[in-house]
Amino acid sequence: MTEVLRYTAFTTTPSGGNPAGVVLDAQGLSDAEMLTIAAEVGYSETAFLLPTGERQYRIRYFSPLAEVAFCGHATIATSVALGERIGPGTVHLATQAGPVPVEIAAGPAGGITATLTSPPTSTRLASADEVRLALAALRWSADELDPTYPAHVANAGNDHLVLAAASRDRLADLDYDFEALGKIMAELGWTTVHLFWAEAPTVFHARNPFPPGGVVEDPATGAAAAAFTGYLRALGHLEDGAVVTIHQGVDMGRPSLLTCTAIPGDTRVKVSGTAVPIP
């Protein structure tokens, strides 16, 4: 019988953050069985660990619909669950997007904090057609975007369309065409759309529509947060070593806190967070 744990990441309370399924020993499971488990769990992602050595693991991520190359919140959830069993220190995860080391350390109130180092980040300007299609599906207009932050497709293991809302009210009012946006994202290979509003140069509020995962919205998206931090640095909005705070999930009633650090002299990003079991 496969043990499936349930944790919620980027929060200190079970009612916040982004839930993930966690299988700490997936040896012997087929791809079809992993997908079946992920569908039964019903969260946006479930992570499956396959031990390969001392504190070394292969990790795979499945949404209820398909396998994904990298998932930040499931990595944090898995690392916290693992840390509760093997203690603090660094674990090395092999993902389809590349190696992801995770530092596990004591966190607030006796909990555990996990800090992953993302795959290398990259970003490109989104085309006019990409932006037009996305805005139509989101039911947003071009004049509701913040020109300070141009639309890009950013990557930290997966592609994410990055769009800046000009106001907090625009971000809060999310009512999009699920089928239309899902079709566009499938055709263009986007994992999520990272919608954000800048409260301050290093403090942001974000929402992440996630039709490819079969859910309307992700309450905390570590991979998108890493890609977004790389985007900010590439555009000159962020210095190496700067720390970015991202508030996500607030508008859907699952507040999440993601802390990202631009690694000096590196395109990778550190993403930190806590996680707690779901009763």
C-alpha positions in Angstrom: 0.0 0.0 0.0 1.5 3.3 -1.1 1.7 5.9 1.7 0.4 9.3 0.4 1.0 12.3 2.7 -0.8 15.6 2.3 1.0 18.8 3.1 0.3 22.5 2.3 3.3 24.6 1.3 4.2 28.3 1.9 2.2 28.6 5.0 2.3 27.8 8.7 -1.4 26.8 8.9 -3.3 24.0 7.2 -5.9 26.5 6.0 -3.4 28.4 3.9 -0.8 27.7 1.2 -0.9 25.3 -1.6 -1.7 21.6 -0.9 0.4 18.9 -2.4 0.4 15.1 -2.3 3.8 13.6 -1.2 4.9 10.1 -1.8 8.3 9.6 0.0 8.9 6.2 -1.5 7.6 5.7 -5.1 9.9 2.8 -5.9 8.0 0.3 -8.0 5.2 2.7 -9.1 4.6 3.0 -12.9 3.8 6.3 -14.6 0.2 5.3 -14.9 0.0 4.5 -11.2 1.6 7.8 -10.3 -0.9 9.6 -12.4 -3.8 7.7 -10.9 -2.6 8.6 -7.4 -2.3 12.3 -8.3 -5.8 12.2 -9.8 -7.2 10.5 -6.6 -5.4 13.1 -4.4 -6.9 15.8 -6.5 -4.3 18.6 -5.7 -2.6 20.6 -8.4 0.5 18.4 -8.0 1.6 15.3 -6.2 5.4 14.6 -5.8 7.0 11.2 -6.0 10.4 10.5 -4.5 12.7 7.7 -5.7 15.8 7.4 -3.5 19.1 7.1 -5.5 21.7 7.6 -2.8 22.5 9.3 0.5 20.2 12.3 0.7 19.8 12.0 -3.1 16.5 11.5 -4.9 14.8 11.5 -8.2 11.6 13.4 -8.0 8.6 13.4 -10.3 5.6 15.6 -10.3 2.1 14.8 -11.5 -1.0 17.0 -11.8 -4.3 15.2 -11.9 -4.0 15.4 -15.7 -0.3 15.0 -16.6 3.3 14.9 -15.5 5.1 18.3 -15.1 8.8 18.9 -15.2 9.1 21.0 -12.0 6.8 22.1 -9.2 8.0 24.5 -6.5 5.3 24.1 -3.9 5.4 20.3 -4.1 9.2 20.4 -3.7 8.8 22.5 -0.5 6.1 20.2 0.8 8.2 17.1 0.1 11.4 18.5 1.6 9.6 19.5 4.8 8.0 16.0 5.1 11.4 14.5 4.3 13.2 16.8 6.8 10.8 15.6 9.6 12.1 12.1 9.0 15.8 12.5 8.2 16.6 15.8 9.9 18.1 19.1 8.7 20.7 19.4 5.9 20.8 19.5 2.1 19.1 17.0 -0.1 19.7 16.8 -3.8 16.7 16.3 -6.1 17.0 15.3 -9.7 14.0 16.8 -11.7 13.2 16.7 -15.3 14.2 20.3 -15.4 17.6 19.6 -13.9 19.2 19.3 -10.5 17.5 21.1 -7.5 19.3 21.2 -4.2 17.1 21.9 -1.2 18.4 23.2 2.2 16.3 21.9 5.1 16.6 23.8 8.3 14.7 24.6 11.6 12.0 27.1 11.0 9.5 29.2 13.1 7.7 27.7 16.1 9.6 24.4 15.9 8.7 23.8 12.2 10.9 23.3 9.2 11.8 25.7 6.4 12.9 24.4 3.0 14.9 26.5 0.5 15.2 25.2 -3.0 17.6 26.4 -5.6 15.6 26.6 -8.9 16.7 25.4 -12.3 18.4 28.3 -14.3 15.9 31.1 -15.1 15.4 32.7 -18.5 12.9 35.1 -20.0 11.8 36.5 -23.3 9.4 39.3 -24.4 5.9 37.9 -25.1 4.7 38.5 -28.7 1.8 40.8 -29.4 -0.3 37.8 -30.4 0.5 36.0 -27.2 -0.6 38.9 -25.1 -3.7 39.6 -27.2 -4.9 36.0 -26.9 -4.2 35.8 -23.1 -5.9 39.1 -22.4 -9.0 38.0 -24.3 -9.2 34.8 -22.3 -8.6 36.7 -19.1 -11.2 39.3 -20.0 -8.6 42.0 -19.3 -7.9 45.0 -21.5 -4.4 46.2 -22.5 -4.8 49.5 -20.6 -5.2 47.5 -17.3 -1.6 46.4 -17.5 1.3 48.1 -15.8 3.8 49.3 -18.6 6.6 49.3 -16.0 6.7 45.5 -16.3 6.4 44.3 -19.9 4.7 41.0 -20.7 7.2 38.2 -20.8 7.4 34.4 -21.0 9.6 33.5 -18.0 11.1 30.1 -17.2 12.5 28.3 -14.2 11.9 24.8 -15.3 8.5 25.6 -16.9 7.2 28.5 -19.0 4.9 31.0 -17.4 3.4 34.1 -19.0 4.1 37.1 -16.8 1.5 39.9 -16.8 1.5 42.9 -14.5 -1.8 44.4 -13.3 -1.9 48.1 -13.1 -3.9 48.0 -9.8 -4.6 45.7 -6.9 -8.3 45.8 -7.8 -7.6 44.5 -11.3 -5.7 41.6 -9.8 -8.4 40.9 -7.2 -11.1 40.6 -9.9 -10.2 37.4 -11.6 -13.0 35.9 -13.8 -11.5 34.3 -16.8 -12.6 31.9 -19.6 -11.1 28.6 -18.3 -11.5 26.6 -21.5 -10.1 29.4 -23.7 -7.1 30.1 -21.5 -6.4 26.4 -21.1 -6.4 25.9 -24.9 -4.0 28.8 -25.4 -1.7 27.6 -22.7 -1.7 24.0 -24.0 -0.8 25.3 -27.5 1.9 27.7 -26.3 3.3 25.4 -23.6 2.7 27.7 -20.6 2.3 26.0 -17.2 0.7 28.9 -15.4 -0.1 32.6 -16.1 1.7 34.6 -13.4 -0.5 37.7 -12.8 1.0 40.2 -10.4 0.7 43.7 -8.9 3.7 45.5 -7.5 3.1 46.9 -4.0 6.7 47.9 -3.7 9.9 47.2 -5.7 10.5 43.9 -3.9 6.9 43.2 -2.6 4.4 41.7 -4.9 0.9 40.2 -4.9 0.3 37.3 -7.4 -2.3 35.0 -8.8 -1.7 32.0 -11.0 -4.4 30.6 -13.2 -3.6 26.9 -13.8 -6.0 25.3 -16.4 -3.3 22.8 -17.5 -3.4 21.3 -14.0 -7.2 21.1 -14.0 -7.6 23.9 -11.4 -8.8 27.4 -11.8 -6.0 28.9 -9.7 -2.9 27.9 -7.8 -2.6 29.4 -4.2 1.2 29.3 -4.2 3.5 28.6 -7.2 7.1 28.2 -6.4 8.3 27.6 -10.0 6.5 30.7 -11.2 7.9 32.7 -8.3 11.4 31.6 -9.3 10.8 32.4 -12.9 9.3 35.8 -11.9 12.3 36.7 -9.8 14.6 35.8 -12.7 12.4 38.0 -14.9 12.7 41.0 -12.5 16.5 40.6 -12.4 16.8 40.3 -16.2 14.8 43.4 -16.7 17.0 45.4 -14.2 14.3 45.7 -11.6 16.3 43.6 -9.1 19.9 43.5 -8.0 21.7 40.3 -7.3 21.1 39.1 -3.8 17.9 41.0 -3.5 15.0 39.3 -1.6 11.5 39.3 -3.1 8.4 38.7 -1.1 5.4 37.3 -3.0 1.9 37.2 -1.4 -0.3 34.7 -3.3 -3.6 32.9 -2.6 -5.0 35.8 -0.6 -7.9 36.4 -2.9 -8.9 32.8 -2.9 -8.8 32.4 0.9 -5.5 30.4 1.1 -2.9 33.1 1.9 0.7 32.0 1.0 4.0 33.6 1.5 6.9 32.9 -0.9 10.4 34.4 -0.3 12.8 34.4 -3.3 16.4 35.4 -3.5 18.3 36.3 -6.7 21.6 34.4 -6.4 24.6 36.6 -7.1 26.4 35.7 -10.3 23.9 33.0 -11.1 20.6 32.9 -13.1 19.1 30.5 -10.5 16.9 31.6 -7.7 16.4 30.5 -4.1 12.8 29.9 -3.1 12.0 29.5 0.6 8.9 28.5 2.5 7.4 26.4 5.2 4.9 23.5 5.0 2.6 21.8 7.4 0.6 18.5 7.3 -3.0 18.6 6.4 -5.1 16.8 9.0 
